[in-house]
Amino acid sequence: MKPVTLRGKLYLIPTTLGDMNPHDVLPQTVKRAIDFIDCFIVENEKTARKFIKAINPEKVQASLKIETLNKHTAIAAHNSMIAPCLNGINVGLMSEAGCPGVADPGAVIVKIAHEKGIQVIPLVGPSSILLAMMGSGMNGQSFAFNGYIPIDKNEKKIALKKLEKLSHDKNQSQIIIETPYRNNTLLEDILQALQPNTHLCIATDITLPTEFIKTLRVAEWKKTTVDLHNRPTIFIIHKM
């Protein structure tokens, strides 16, 4: 009788939200996973290797097998990335920042793992979305992550007004993000599109020394100066 090969597991390994000591924000379970895993799926190989070295400086980099998963990765390559698990090898999935699978291309790998009966093990780490909600004072009982909204100014205005109405109608906080170099433009557009009494939380550089989290009404934000250029930022809208 042919022996049954035990399947490896897919570990979802969180990373830091910026350039900092990972031991300041990540539990020992992440280090232990890095210690025994040599096969990784990552967004960027260079930054992934830097992160692994910071977690475990003694780990031999030459022993690592790293596959890159991003918007340019062919769909046909997804199955081969998870294939080591079918041969009993554990695989680590890492995001470029924060938790893999959430606002992250790694979700497709997690989906395939479930389809193939591979155990998925999410590890504890910082999620900018949840940390922003925690610090916002908005409705933690009902909120929605909407990701990116349109870049076109008119379409963006329409999208913002829809989210504002939705937040009021459902009493549901609406979360959006933008490419960091466009943050200041998005903030300007938010302040122009939304009503003065609508609440807006800006959460930037979360967990970093330059962390800034503040919730004000739109009218109050118009009197405030904040520079968000190239700083990872979460925006939360809620019309009470």
C-alpha positions, 0 to 999 in steps of 0.5 A: 500500500502506498504511504499517505503523505501528510499535507503541509500547512499554510501559515499566514504570517503578518509583517510590520506596517512599516520600517521598525523592529518586528519584535516590537509588534509581533508575537513569538508565534511569528518567529517560531513559524519563520524558524521552521518554514523555508518555503514562502509566498510573498509580494516582494522578495527583497523586503520579505528576505529583509523581514525574515532576517530581522525576525531570525538573523541566523536563518540561512537565506540560501535555504529559502524557496520564495515565490512572488505573488502580486498583480503581475503573477499569472493565474496559472502559477497560483496552484504551483505556489501551494503545491509544496503543501500537498507534498508535506511541506509547510508554506508561509504566506506574507503580505508586504505590510500587515496581515496577509489575505486582507486587502492583499493578493494573498487571499487567492492562495488561501482560497486555493488552500481551502479548495485543496483541503490544506489547513490554513493557520492565521497568525496574530499581527497588526492589521491597519484596518482594525487598528484604525477602527479601534482608534477611531471611536466610530461604530465597531459593531458595523463597518465596511472596508471599501478599499480604493475608490475611483481616481477620477475626480467626478467619480470619486465625489459620487463614490464619497457621497454614496459612502457618506449616505450609506454610513448614515442609513446603516449606521455603518462606518465606511473605510477607504484607502489610497495609494500613499502618494495620493493621500493629500489629494484624497483628503482634499476631495473628501473635505470638499465632497462630504457634509460639514457634520460628517465624522472623518477619522484619519489614521496614518503610520499606525504602530510607527513612531510617527503614528497619527490617529484623529477623528474630527468632523469635516468642518473641523478638519478644514481648519486643520493642516496634516501632511499625509504624503507617502504615509500609509493611511486609513480613512474612515467616514461616518455620518451620524 
